[in-house]
Amino acid sequence: MHRRRAVFLDRDGTVIEDRHFLADPEGVALLPGAAEAIARLNRAGLPVLLVTNQSGIGRGYFGEDEFRAVQERLEALLRDAGAHLDGVYHCPHAPGADPPCDCRKPATGLFRRAAAEHGVEPGDGFYIGDRLRDVVPGTGLGGEGFLIVAADGTPTLDPVTSRVVQVPSLAAAVDRVLATVGVD
């Protein structure tokens, strides 16, 4: 039986510019090549699942309504470029929340929920983000991780994270994902 694979993406710093606690939809700016990379995944039939920490909610910087407005703007920009997300999952908790949650990355709760809701195996997934907390949970589940390196090219991995591949952009990660699944 063929198992369905999915791509789990971080949002800030991976798909859009990281504006630190973004609450204004006007501040949403896609990173170069991000929309086309997502559209390529869409055309290949791979579910694209966004998994993002949004501690600004738990810290009281903005609320769920502002998060949704930013997310709607992101999805509109993607639609305009012929791309879409198949699911969006966010953790609203601040670091150190008491009691601790299982959804704040690097925890795996949101990844597991997204996989279950979309009928995919988390161990067959591709995990792409700009921080280790975005990708290492996925490799712990058996998936493949792609870490987008710092703009200055500074290496960000050590030998412990050998299941994670460094890439310069979301587009480069998608190239590798599509090559792995046998799609050009």
NORGIGI-V459676 format. One record per residue. N is the residue number from 1. RES is the residue in one small letter. SS is DSSP state (H for helix, E for strand, C for the rest). PHI is phi in radians with two decimals (* if undefined). PSI is psi in degrees with one decimal (999 if undefined). Layout:
# NORGIGI-V459676
[[N/RES/SS/PHI/PSI] [N/RES/SS/PHI/PSI]]
This chain:
# NORGIGI-V459676
[[1/m/C/*/132.7] [2/h/C/-1.41/127.7] [3/r/C/-1.64/139.3] [4/r/C/-1.38/132.7] [5/r/C/-1.84/155.5] [6/a/E/-2.40/163.1] [7/v/E/-2.02/125.6] [8/f/E/-1.82/118.6] [9/l/E/-1.95/141.8] [10/d/C/-1.34/163.8] [11/r/C/-1.75/-69.6] [12/d/E/-1.28/121.9] [13/g/C/1.56/-5.7] [14/t/C/-2.07/-50.5] [15/v/C/-1.80/-41.6] [16/i/E/-2.13/162.7] [17/e/C/-1.07/138.8] [18/d/C/-1.42/110.3] [19/r/C/-1.85/13.2] [20/h/C/0.87/103.8] [21/f/C/1.07/49.9] [22/l/C/-1.16/118.9] [23/a/C/-2.15/-6.6] [24/d/C/-1.93/118.8] [25/p/H/-0.99/-27.2] [26/e/H/-1.17/-16.7] [27/g/H/-1.51/-2.5] [28/v/C/-1.29/122.3] [29/a/C/-2.37/118.4] [30/l/E/-1.11/142.9] [31/l/C/-1.28/149.8] [32/p/C/-0.95/129.7] [33/g/C/1.42/-6.4] [34/a/H/-1.15/-46.2] [35/a/H/-1.10/-44.2] [36/e/H/-1.14/-37.1] [37/a/H/-1.09/-43.7] [38/i/H/-1.16/-40.4] [39/a/H/-1.07/-37.4] [40/r/H/-1.12/-40.2] [41/l/H/-1.12/-42.0] [42/n/H/-1.02/-47.4] [43/r/H/-1.11/-29.7] [44/a/C/-1.40/-5.3] [45/g/C/1.40/16.7] [46/l/C/-1.58/125.6] [47/p/E/-1.05/136.0] [48/v/E/-1.95/113.3] [49/l/E/-2.04/119.3] [50/l/E/-1.55/127.0] [51/v/E/-2.23/116.9] [52/t/E/-2.41/138.3] [53/n/E/-1.41/132.7] [54/q/C/-2.28/67.5] [55/s/H/-1.16/-14.7] [56/g/H/-1.03/-28.7] [57/i/H/-1.19/-51.8] [58/g/H/-1.14/-26.3] [59/r/C/-1.48/-7.6] [60/g/C/1.46/13.8] [61/y/C/-1.34/-30.7] [62/f/C/-2.76/169.3] [63/g/C/-1.95/-176.8] [64/e/H/-1.05/-36.6] [65/d/H/-1.08/-42.4] [66/e/H/-1.17/-40.1] [67/f/H/-1.01/-47.9] [68/r/H/-1.08/-38.8] [69/a/H/-1.13/-42.2] [70/v/H/-1.10/-43.6] [71/q/H/-1.13/-40.8] [72/e/H/-1.08/-39.1] [73/r/H/-1.13/-44.1] [74/l/H/-1.03/-47.6] [75/e/H/-1.16/-32.8] [76/a/H/-1.16/-42.6] [77/l/H/-1.10/-40.2] [78/l/H/-1.13/-45.4] [79/r/H/-1.00/-43.5] [80/d/H/-1.04/-26.7] [81/a/C/-1.71/8.1] [82/g/C/1.39/25.8] [83/a/C/-2.22/162.1] [84/h/C/-2.69/159.1] [85/l/C/-1.75/141.4] [86/d/C/-1.56/-17.2] [87/g/E/-2.91/150.0] [88/v/E/-2.29/129.0] [89/y/E/-2.31/132.1] [90/h/E/-2.39/148.1] [91/c/E/-1.77/120.9] [92/p/C/-1.58/2.2] [93/h/C/-1.49/147.7] [94/a/C/-1.39/156.2] [95/p/C/-1.01/143.6] [96/g/C/1.31/16.7] [97/a/C/-0.98/144.3] [98/d/C/-2.18/114.3] [99/p/C/-1.34/157.9] [100/p/C/-1.15/148.4] [101/c/C/-1.71/169.1] [102/d/C/-1.85/10.1] [103/c/C/-1.87/-17.6] [104/r/C/-1.33/119.1] [105/k/C/-1.03/134.0] [106/p/C/-1.58/10.1] [107/a/C/-1.12/161.2] [108/t/C/-1.80/2.4] [109/g/H/-0.96/-47.9] [110/l/H/-1.19/-37.0] [111/f/H/-1.10/-44.5] [112/r/H/-1.12/-42.7] [113/r/H/-1.10/-46.6] [114/a/H/-1.05/-44.8] [115/a/H/-1.08/-44.9] [116/a/H/-1.11/-43.6] [117/e/H/-1.20/-21.4] [118/h/H/-1.94/8.0] [119/g/C/1.13/37.4] [120/v/C/-2.11/157.2] [121/e/C/-1.56/124.2] [122/p/H/-1.03/-29.9] [123/g/H/-1.26/-13.0] [124/d/H/-1.76/5.4] [125/g/C/-1.52/165.4] [126/f/E/-1.98/131.8] [127/y/E/-2.08/120.7] [128/i/E/-2.23/129.0] [129/g/E/-2.88/174.7] [130/d/C/-1.77/3.8] [131/r/C/-2.39/150.7] [132/l/H/-1.00/-35.2] [133/r/H/-1.10/-16.8] [134/d/H/-1.44/-27.7] [135/v/H/-2.02/-32.2] [136/v/H/-1.10/-36.4] [137/p/H/-1.02/-38.7] [138/g/H/-1.17/-39.2] [139/t/H/-1.22/-31.2] [140/g/H/-1.13/-27.7] [141/l/C/-1.47/-4.1] [142/g/C/1.83/0.3] [143/g/C/-1.49/-174.4] [144/e/E/-1.89/134.0] [145/g/E/-1.95/141.8] [146/f/E/-2.24/117.2] [147/l/E/-1.78/121.2] [148/i/E/-1.33/121.4] [149/v/C/-1.32/161.4] [150/a/C/-1.02/149.1] [151/a/C/-0.97/-29.4] [152/d/C/-1.47/0.7] [153/g/C/1.41/7.6] [154/t/C/-1.09/126.2] [155/p/C/-1.05/139.5] [156/t/C/-2.15/7.0] [157/l/C/-2.02/157.7] [158/d/C/-2.19/174.4] [159/p/H/-1.03/-22.3] [160/v/H/-1.11/-27.4] [161/t/H/-1.78/43.6] [162/s/C/-1.14/-18.0] [163/r/C/-1.47/4.0] [164/v/E/-1.93/131.7] [165/v/E/-1.83/133.0] [166/q/E/-1.44/136.1] [167/v/E/-2.37/156.0] [168/p/C/-1.43/-14.7] [169/s/C/-2.86/168.3] [170/l/H/-1.05/-41.6] [171/a/H/-1.03/-41.3] [172/a/H/-1.16/-37.8] [173/a/H/-1.12/-42.4] [174/v/H/-1.12/-38.2] [175/d/H/-0.94/-45.4] [176/r/H/-1.23/-39.1] [177/v/H/-1.06/-49.8] [178/l/H/-1.14/-34.9] [179/a/H/-1.15/-38.2] [180/t/H/-1.13/-40.4] [181/v/H/-1.55/-0.4] [182/g/C/1.40/33.5] [183/v/C/-2.11/136.7] [184/d/C/-1.53/999]]
